């Protein structure tokens, strides 16, 4: 919501404070493999901006993000599973 210049509604803020997660994995935009399609219509620059706002929002609610490194899908899965164990 900050991405488009609006503030968070009270119900969203309350839900974010009430329903907490122990781990948040985040995958930053990756220019080499980024494509726009029917599901992801933003261009790369917009995706970077959205990502920055997501990071800012998660941190606002006290989360320490775990950034998943750029790698193969299999290695990303292994990384996440390792962090969960």
Backbone torsions as a table, in degrees:
resi	resn	phi	psi	omega
1	UNK	NA	-40.2	176.0
2	UNK	-59.7	-29.6	-179.8
3	UNK	-56.5	-37.0	-178.7
4	UNK	-97.9	5.9	174.4
5	UNK	95.0	2.8	178.6
6	UNK	-95.3	162.0	173.5
7	UNK	-93.5	166.6	179.8
8	UNK	-75.9	136.9	173.6
9	UNK	-69.0	155.6	-176.3
10	UNK	-57.7	-39.4	-178.6
11	UNK	-65.6	-34.5	178.6
12	UNK	-68.3	-46.7	179.3
13	UNK	-59.8	-44.5	179.4
14	UNK	-63.2	-42.7	179.8
15	UNK	-63.7	-40.0	-180.0
16	UNK	-66.1	-33.4	179.4
17	UNK	-79.8	-26.9	-177.4
18	UNK	-86.4	-38.7	-174.7
19	UNK	-105.8	90.9	-176.0
20	UNK	-99.7	151.6	178.5
21	UNK	-114.2	150.3	-179.3
22	UNK	-79.4	-29.7	179.4
23	UNK	-140.4	141.4	174.4
24	UNK	-126.2	118.8	175.0
25	UNK	-96.4	135.4	179.5
26	UNK	-130.8	137.7	-179.5
27	UNK	-115.3	111.1	-177.9
28	UNK	-70.3	157.9	176.3
29	UNK	-57.4	145.7	-175.9
30	UNK	-128.5	102.8	-171.4
31	UNK	-58.3	-38.7	-176.1
32	UNK	-61.9	-27.4	-177.8
33	UNK	-116.5	2.2	-174.8
34	UNK	-73.4	131.6	171.9
35	UNK	-137.6	149.3	172.0
36	UNK	-92.6	141.4	179.0
37	UNK	-151.2	-164.8	-178.4
38	UNK	-65.2	-28.2	-178.8
39	UNK	-93.2	-28.6	-177.3
40	UNK	-126.2	86.4	-172.0
41	UNK	-89.7	-8.5	179.3
42	UNK	-72.2	148.7	172.0
43	UNK	-78.5	174.2	-174.4
44	UNK	-60.9	-43.1	-178.4
45	UNK	-62.4	-39.3	176.3
46	UNK	-66.4	-38.8	178.7
47	UNK	-62.2	-39.5	177.6
48	UNK	-63.5	-44.5	179.2
49	UNK	-62.5	-44.1	177.4
50	UNK	-61.8	-43.7	178.4
51	UNK	-58.4	-45.6	179.5
52	UNK	-60.3	-39.8	178.8
53	UNK	-70.1	-36.1	175.7
54	UNK	-62.5	-46.1	178.6
55	UNK	-59.4	-47.1	179.3
56	UNK	-58.6	-42.1	-178.6
57	UNK	-68.2	-47.5	177.7
58	UNK	-57.8	-44.1	-179.3
59	UNK	-66.5	-33.7	176.5
60	UNK	-58.1	-35.4	-179.5
61	UNK	-92.2	12.8	170.5
62	UNK	88.5	11.9	-179.1
63	UNK	-82.4	142.0	167.7
64	UNK	-99.8	112.8	-174.5
65	UNK	-80.7	146.5	173.5
66	UNK	-107.7	109.5	-179.1
67	UNK	-82.2	123.9	179.0
68	UNK	-81.9	124.4	-176.5
69	UNK	-68.7	155.4	174.9
70	UNK	-70.0	121.2	-176.5
71	UNK	-168.0	-172.8	176.3
72	UNK	-68.2	161.1	177.8
73	UNK	-58.6	-46.0	-179.4
74	UNK	-59.4	-43.3	179.7
75	UNK	-69.4	-32.4	175.7
76	UNK	-66.2	-41.7	176.8
77	UNK	-60.5	-46.6	179.3
78	UNK	-61.0	-40.1	178.0
79	UNK	-59.5	-48.5	-179.1
80	UNK	-64.3	-45.8	179.1
81	UNK	-60.8	-38.9	178.0
82	UNK	-62.9	-41.6	179.9
83	UNK	-69.3	-26.5	179.5
84	UNK	-80.9	-19.4	-176.9
85	UNK	-89.5	NA	NA
